[in-house]
Amino acid sequence: MASDYKQLGDRIQQLRQNAGLTQDDLSDKAGLAYSTLAKIERGAIKNPSVFTVAELAKALSVQIEDILTPPPEAKLAKSKASSVKFLYVDMNGVIVRFYQRAFVRLSRETGIPIDRIETTFWHYNDAANRGDMTTEEFSQAMAQHLDIDEFNWVDYYLDAVEPISETFKCLMALKGKVRLGILTNTMPGLIDELKKRNYIPNIEYDVVIDSSVVKAIKPEPKIYEIAEKMAGCKGQEIFFVDDSRTNLMAAERFDWRVLWFDDFRPKESVGRIQAALGVR
């Protein structure tokens, strides 16, 4: 029976990690003491109450059955790292970090409230990422909407963005061990600009899915269909890392393996990528 308790703890731990939560995060969300959750995960608490399991399920956004019922052997086999043939990673929030410093700079220079600048940015962002407007047209639209002199958004973006060194090193080390691809929502030309500045590892990616080129953005199903076709893989053969849970949930509908990346804890996130792929 001891192994049953350990399996329960292991399932909770896996669900927690899949959700990108630390033990502190989950204990807070579930209203449990940190020590209680830690004991459950290592199997030291042999019979957690149904109420406790229900609170954990709610905090993890899963059903109680997902915690109490072991997955079938076939599902377990599919989840092994050896089944992964292709790794897709997002760009903004995984390879590079964008702290919204461009918004801060523009607000400081123009006196326009930062929330108005952000609202304007997001109003046009999808169209630019889908390639329906160029970066020049995007900049002009923002300038007109904000009633400011013409400016170049790309300059603000490139001045603010910075590489996430942990991911950079991880991708360099993974090249040759697994097929690699970028799957990102981005404006026209930004991938090339980031490569020029060595912000993105300058390696030969097997596939690059640039939303502005394929005319589809995450979380739209079309972009995942394109990604599968270009990778030549489907389902759990594909492992996808993104900082947006909405984008990950869309990928899960295609039965992809997914992992949420926390750019505030990149070392921990990279460690989970390596563990999932069975490499170090």
N, C-alpha and C positions, 0 to 999 in steps of 0.2 A: 504493500500500500504506500510505502514511503515514496516510491517512484511516481505514483499517481499525484501526490502532493507536489513533487518537484516538477512534473509535467504541467500542472496547473500554474505554478509559478513561472515556468519557462514561457507558457503561452501569454501570460499577462506581460511579462517582460518584452516578448517579441511584439505584441500589439502596441505596447508603450513606445518602443523604439520605432516601429512603423509610423506612429503618429508624430514622431519627432519630439517626444517629451522626455524630460529627465524624471527621476524618481521624485524630486522636489515638485516638479510641475504637476505630475499625476496625483500625488498625495494632496496637494492644494486643491486641485479641481474636484477630487473625489471626497474631500473633507476627511481624509484619514491622516493619522500621524505618520510621519516619514518612516519611523522605526517599524510600524505595522506593515506598511507596504514592502519595505525591505525584507521583512521576515516572510511575507507571503511569497515574494518572488524567489526566495531561496528555499522555500518548502518547509520553513521552520514552524509556520502556523498550519496545523494539519487540517483544520476544518473552518475556513473563513465563513462567516454567516452569509446567507443569501442576500441580506441587505447590503453587506459590504461588496459582494460580487456585483450586485445591481448598480451600486454607486460607481464602481470601477468601469462597468460596461457603459454607463451613461457618460462618464468622463472621457472614455476612449471612442465614443460614438459608434459602438458595436452592440450586437445583441448579447444577452447573457449566454446564449447557446454557443456563441463564438469563443467564450472563455471556458465554459464547462465541458464542451464536447471536443474531444481531440479531432484534428483534421484527418481525413482518410489517408491511407498510406500513399495512394496515387498523388494526392496533393502534396504530401511531404516530399515525395521524390521529385516532383516538379520544382519545388522550391530550392533545391540544391544548387549551389553555385555552378556546378558543372553544366547545368542546363542553359546558362546564360551564354548567348553567342554575340550579343551586341549591347554596348553601353551608350545610351544617349544622355547627354548632360545639357542643362540649360546654360545660357550665357550670363545674363544679368541676375545676380543673386547666388550664382554658383561658381562661375569662372572669374567674374569681376564683381566688385561691390560698388553699388551706387547709393550713396548716403543722402540723396536729395540735396547735396550741397549746391547743385546748379540752381535749384529753386531759391535757396538762401542767398546766393550771390545776386541773382536777378532781382530779388526782393530788396536787397540792400541798395542796389544800384538805381532802382526805379522808385522805391518807396511804396510799391504795390504789396498789399498783404500776401503772405506766402500761401495762404489757403486759396486765394483767388488764382494765383499762378498755377498751383497744383491742379485745381479744378479745370482750368483752361487746358493745361497739358493733357490731362486724361480725356478731355472732350475730343481731342484730335488724335490721340496716340494710336488707337486701334486702326484708324484709316491709314496712318503712316506705316504702321507695322504690317498692314496688309498690302502695302505697296500702292495704295490708291492715291497717295500724294508723295511727292519727293520731299527730302529733308528741307529743301529751300521753300517749298510750298507750305510745309508744316511750320517753319519759322515765320513765314509771312502771315499765316493764319493766326498764330499766337500773338504776333506783334499787333495785328489789326484788332484782335479781340481785347487785348490789354491796353490798346491805345498808346503804344510806345513806338519809338523809332525802330526801324527794321533791325533785327539782330539775327545771329546765326546760332540756333539751338545746339548744333553739333559741337561748336566751340565750348559752350557751357558744359555739355555732357562730358566731353573728353577731358576737360579741366577737372571735373569732379570724380570721374571713375578711377578705380584702382584695381589691380589684379589681386585675387585672393591667393596668396602664395601657397597655402596648403593644397588647394585644388590644382594649382599650376604644377606642383611637384608630383601630385598623385597622377595626373594625366600623362605626364612625361614618363613616369614609371610603368604605367599600364600599357603604353604603346607596345604592340607586339604580343601582349598577353591576352587581349580581348579586342575585338573590333570596336572602334570608337567613332562617335558622331556627335555633332552639336545639333540640338533641336531648340530653336529660340524664336521668341517674338522680338523683332528688331526692325529698326528703320533702314532704308536702303543705304548700303555702303558702310554701315558701322562695323561690321565684322572685319572688313579689310582695314579700316582705320585702326581698330584695336590690334590687329595683327602687326601693323606697321610699328606700333609702339611697344610691341612685345608684351602686351597685356594678356594675350591669348597664346597658349603654347604653340609655337611654330612647328607643328608636326603635320604629317599628311593624314588628315582625317578621312575615314572611309566614306562618310556621308556628312554633308552640312545642309541642314534644313533651315533655310533663312525664310522667315514668314513673308518678308517683302518680295521674295523671289517666287515662292510657290503660291502666293496670293491667298493664304489661309493662316489663321492665327490660333494658338491654343486659347481656350479649350475646345475649339471646333473639331468635330470628328474628322473632317477632311484632312487636317494636317497630320493626324496620327495614321490615317490610311496611307498618305504619301510616305510617311516615315517608315512604315512597315514594308512598303513596296521597294523603297530605295535600299533598305537594310537587307532585304531578302529573308527576313525573319518575322515570326509572329508570336503572339502570346507571351509566355514566360521565357521565351528565348531572348526577349528584350528587357533590359534593365534601364529604368529612366530615373534620373535625379533632377529635381526641380525645387525651387523655393516657394512655389505656389501650390497649396493643397488642392485648389480647384483644378489646376492643370494635371495634378497627379490622379485625382479622382476620375478625370476624363480618360487618362491612360489606363486606369484599372478596368474600365469598361471594355477595353481591348485585351484584358487579361495580362497586361504587362506587369512585371515586377516594378515596384516604385519605392523611392526613398525621398523623404523630405529633407532638404538641406537648410540648415540654420547658419546663415552667414555671420551671425554673432558668435557662433561656436564652431568655426570651420574645422578645427582639429578633430573635434568629436564627430562631426559629420563625415569627414574624410575617413576616419577610423571605421565608421559604419559601412561606408562604401567598400572599403578593403575587406572587411569581415564578410560582407554579403557576397563578394566575388571570390573569397577564399584566397586573397593575396595580401602581402604586406610590403 
